[in-house]
Each structure stands twice: as structure tokens, then as C-alpha cells.
Amino acid sequence: MALKDVWFRPDFHEAFPKGLFLLGEIEPVTEFSRDRNAPKVQKLDFDYDGNGTGKRLWKGTVTDPTAGNPKTASFEVTFVADVQPVPAAAEIVPGMTPIELEGLMVRPRLSGSGEYKSLIWVVRATGIKGDNSGARTNPAAGKAA
């Protein structure tokens, strides 16, 4: 099927009408190593064929207040950015920060096994709105006056 590796790009407010809340911190995605003593290596955005952006991958757990099913209310978002994204808003309670994703991309995936399969969404983003950490690239900043 041709849609196997297609990423859809919905508007953030269409996908998440009440927004998202980051639970905890954003952490680097590390590559698996059988050697427990080996240093952790951060994953880069490349697939098995070597295609991708080459940017670092970060992950954060978020919760969607509009989700009807508690099992699907929380999920991971993978950030594709050179530096760790930092939420611009303050925490509303310890460990819970409202965020708005930039460069939102979603892709459906089948999860589960046997007769207990369900459709889930893999969510990626390029950054967080209002982030000043340098995770977002600002194309206007490179232009001369």
C-alpha cells in the first residue's frame, strides 16, 4: 500500500482542540545497545535506508484532555530538532505544562496482537510554540537587513 509511510500534517488546533499537556520532561531518544556499560547514543532522524533529516530525536509524554478513552489519553510525542525543545509556558501543577506543537505530523499504526488490535497514532513535531531554546529554526533570522 502506498500510504504505508505517509505522514499527515493536520493543524494543531484541529487535532487537539483543547491543547496538550506535557507530563514531566522532554528526554533524548537513545539507541538500543546490548552492552549495559556502553555510553548512551542519541538517535538521529534516519530510517533503515538512510533517509531523514539527520536531526536529533527527543521524546515527551503528553496528555490530551479531549480523549474519551483513558487508555489513549496519554501518548508519546517525538520531537525532531537539533536541540532539546523547552516549553514556553509555566507549569500549571508540578510536572504538567501546557504546550502547543509546531510542525505537527501524525501517522496511523496498528497496535496490539491477536484479536485485541487497535489503531493508534504516531505523533511527531518539530518544536513547541514559544520555545526560545533554539530547537526551532527561524528562517527570517538568517536574512540580512
Helices and strands as residue ranges (DSSP letters): H 12-15, E 20-28, E 57-63, E 74-80, E 96-99, E 101-102, E 105-111, E 118-125, E 127-128, G 139-142
